Each structure stands twice: as C-alpha cells, then as structure tokens.
Amino acid sequence: MRFLPLQALKMKRFIGFIKKEFYHIFRDRRSLFILFGMPIAQILLFGFAITNEINNVDIAILDHSKDATTKEIINKIAASEYFSIKQIIEKESDIESIFKKGKVKAVLNFEKDFSKNLIKDSKATVQIITDATDPNTANTISNFINAILQKYQKELNKDITFVYQIVPETRMVYNPELKSVYMFVPGVMTIILMLVSAMMTSISITREKELGTMEILLVSPIKPFQVIVGKVFPYIFLSIINAIVIVVLSIFIFNMPVQGSLLLLGLESVLFIITSLALGILISTISATQQTAMMISLMGLMLPVILLSGFIFPISSMPIPLQVISNIIPAKWFIIIIKGIMLKGVGIQFIWKETLILLGMTVFFIGLSVKKYKIRLE
C-alpha cells in the first residue's frame, strides 16, 4: 500500500476544500449574481447615466415676433439632438404654469419685431428662461442654446458688411443664485428616507427566521396581511422623525425654502416613507438571511436611486431603456414632488399623477409581500 507524504495529503485536502467552495458558489445563484451581475450592472449604469451632456430636453417657445428669422432659429433648435420643442405658448403668464408641470426645462422668449430690430438696429434680443431647480442642468441648457444662437449668428454675418447681433438674456427661475443646495437637499432627503426605511424593514422578517421565532408567527392566528402591516407600522413613526429632522436642518441650516404647503410636504413624505417601507418588507420576504436582505437593500437600491432618479443627472439625457427603467424607481417621483412643493410652491393639482404612482407602488409592494409571505407559509 502506497502512503502519500503528509504535506501532499494536506495539499490534496486543501485543493478538495477549494473545489467544494467553487461548487457551492456556482450552485448559489445569488452569489453568482453578486459576483458577476452587479459589476456589469454598475458599469452600464455609470457609463450611460453619468453624463454632463443633454439630449432631447423639452423646451417651450414664446414667439412675440413670428417672423422669418425667429422661425429659422426655432427650426435650428428643433433640428438639434439636444432639444425637443414640447409646446408653443402665446403669453408670458403661461411660463410659470408650464414650469410647475415639470416637463419643460426652458422657455425661449423672442422679443416683438425681432427681425425688424435685427435689421434696423443690428441687434435683437431673445430671453432664455430656465428651470433652475437643477442648477447644473439649467446652466448646460443655457450654454447649449447660446452655442446654437452664436452659430446661427456667424452664418448670418458670413456674407454681409453690417454685423447682426443676437443678444441672449438668461433668466433662472426658482433658483436665480444657482445654489447647489437647492438640488442636493431634496435628493439627499429622498436617498436617506428610501435607504433607511427599506433597510430597516428588509431585515425584519429575515430576523424572525434567523432567531427561530418565525414558527410563532406561522402558528399564530394573525393573517399574513396583518403581519406585513404590523412590521411596517412601527417604522413609519421612526422614519417620520427622520423626515422632520431633515426638513428642519434643511430650512434652518441650509436656508432651503419651502414655497408650498408644509402640510402637503408632510403628507407626501409619509406616502413615500410607506412606499419605501413596503419595498423593504418585500425584500425581507424574498430574502433568506439578514445579510442577503441588507445586500439587496444597499446594492440593489442605492445605485438606481442615485443614478436613475434624476437627483444628479437628467433622465432625459439617458438612453431610452434607462429612461423606461427610471419609471419604476419610487425616488424619481418623490424628487419631482418634493422639488415642486419646496422650490416651485405647487399644489396637489400639479403633482397628483406622481402621488397616484407612489400610491400604486405602495399597494403593489404590500400585495406582492403578502403573496410571497403566503407562499412561505405553505
């Protein structure tokens, strides 16, 4: 009988152990997804979502002149890949309402007798009015429009002796000083409420499983819906305290304005908190361990919330697939709501659609959680 040396035997055992670990990793689909899926998803998200450029930004036109020159400029802007003319408005009083709806990011206001002034005085003015609730995007929009106007002006002056000058006047509404805090406070508030609320509830049911107390819930007369609501309810109050602290700090430390109703802001915040908690419960019902639940909450929510919510980068500039995916991110809709209330002073008539979307998401998450919980009961 042949005996292996001790070192060779130890090495053989070690290699066997490594093979076993590889087997366990490849057998566990969650581990494979974390190892290979998450890096691919992250590089795609960062590559496509992070951009300082703009594409297909919705703008409106207010043309007091309606002459050949203004039509030519409008056609130049419409032909570019950067802008999409969403609406033609007739009077200046429409500008505020169109901004409050949140779709249009800029309005081009051509002065009366634009072409006549250009020929007579060699100078005509166009006003660029931008929604500066997102100061970075507002600046970029203004710069791109200026570039188009300058290019047109060069073409106009190419074969003439007298130089025509188109003077763009930029006006930033809702944030004339372009304070970055006006953009970051609503976004950070959204991220904190979303991640903290989801993480707190994502480990609630998995904790019961790991501690062995799940059996008590299984044999109790409490219905699945009552278990889900009971898990969510205590965290609502804790998250509301979080929201109040964030708003108070924003107002008194960062001088963040609240142009709209504080009551409406509070109600919308509670709705978003419940949505986030319901999402956390759903994660909890599909996760086997607290570690898995925390991983999904952190990695699965943080990147989409930061990149696809419109917090930092404009959604309209992203590829169409990412724009579609962004619609299932609750944070996107809450950021629209919170910016509308705090910076634009809008009422429920301007944000009812976003509110209904959050309400629908809440019902969907809770319903799916109950269904998953019932499956585990069986």
Secondary structure as the mmCIF struct_conf table of DSSP 4:
data_model
#
loop_
_struct_conf.conf_type_id
_struct_conf.id
_struct_conf.beg_label_comp_id
_struct_conf.beg_label_asym_id
_struct_conf.beg_label_seq_id
_struct_conf.end_label_comp_id
_struct_conf.end_label_asym_id
_struct_conf.end_label_seq_id
HELX_RH_AL_P HELX_RH_AL_P1 LEU A 6 ARG A 27
HELX_RH_AL_P HELX_RH_AL_P2 ARG A 29 LEU A 32
HELX_RH_PI_P HELX_RH_PI_P1 PHE A 33 GLY A 37
HELX_RH_AL_P HELX_RH_AL_P3 MET A 38 ALA A 49
BEND BEND1 ASN A 52 ASN A 52
BEND BEND2 ASN A 56 ASN A 56
STRN STRN1 VAL A 57 ASP A 63
BEND BEND3 HIS A 64 SER A 65
BEND BEND4 ASP A 67 ASP A 67
HELX_RH_AL_P HELX_RH_AL_P4 ALA A 68 ALA A 79
BEND BEND5 SER A 80 TYR A 82
STRN STRN2 PHE A 83 ILE A 89
BEND BEND6 GLU A 90 LYS A 91
TURN_TY1_P TURN_TY1_P1 GLU A 92 GLU A 92
HELX_RH_AL_P HELX_RH_AL_P5 SER A 93 LYS A 100
TURN_TY1_P TURN_TY1_P2 LYS A 101 LYS A 101
BEND BEND7 GLY A 102 LYS A 103
STRN STRN3 ALA A 106 PHE A 110
HELX_LH_PP_P HELX_LH_PP_P1 GLU A 111 GLU A 111
TURN_TY1_P TURN_TY1_P3 LYS A 112 ASP A 113
HELX_RH_AL_P HELX_RH_AL_P6 PHE A 114 LYS A 120
BEND BEND8 ASP A 121 SER A 122
STRN STRN4 LYS A 123 ASP A 131
TURN_TY1_P TURN_TY1_P4 ALA A 132 THR A 133
BEND BEND9 ASP A 134 ASP A 134
HELX_RH_AL_P HELX_RH_AL_P7 PRO A 135 LEU A 156
TURN_TY1_P TURN_TY1_P5 ASN A 157 ASP A 159
BEND BEND10 THR A 161 PHE A 162
HELX_LH_PP_P HELX_LH_PP_P2 VAL A 163 TYR A 164
STRN STRN5 GLN A 165 VAL A 173
BEND BEND11 TYR A 174 TYR A 174
TURN_TY1_P TURN_TY1_P6 PRO A 176 GLU A 177
TURN_TY1_P TURN_TY1_P7 SER A 180 SER A 180
HELX_RH_AL_P HELX_RH_AL_P8 VAL A 181 SER A 202
TURN_TY1_P TURN_TY1_P8 ILE A 203 ILE A 203
HELX_RH_AL_P HELX_RH_AL_P9 SER A 204 LEU A 211
TURN_TY1_P TURN_TY1_P9 GLY A 212 GLY A 212
HELX_RH_AL_P HELX_RH_AL_P10 MET A 214 VAL A 219
BEND BEND12 SER A 220 PRO A 221
HELX_RH_AL_P HELX_RH_AL_P11 PRO A 224 PHE A 252
TURN_TY1_P TURN_TY1_P10 ILE A 253 ILE A 253
BEND BEND13 PHE A 254 PHE A 254
BEND BEND14 GLY A 260 GLY A 260
HELX_RH_AL_P HELX_RH_AL_P12 LEU A 262 ILE A 286
BEND BEND15 ALA A 288 THR A 289
HELX_RH_AL_P HELX_RH_AL_P13 GLN A 290 LEU A 308
BEND BEND16 SER A 309 PHE A 313
HELX_RH_3T_P HELX_RH_3T_P1 ILE A 315 SER A 317
BEND BEND17 MET A 318 MET A 318
HELX_RH_AL_P HELX_RH_AL_P14 ILE A 320 SER A 326
TURN_TY1_P TURN_TY1_P11 ASN A 327 ILE A 328
HELX_RH_AL_P HELX_RH_AL_P15 PRO A 330 LYS A 339
HELX_RH_PI_P HELX_RH_PI_P2 GLY A 340 LYS A 344
HELX_RH_AL_P HELX_RH_AL_P16 ILE A 348 LEU A 377
#
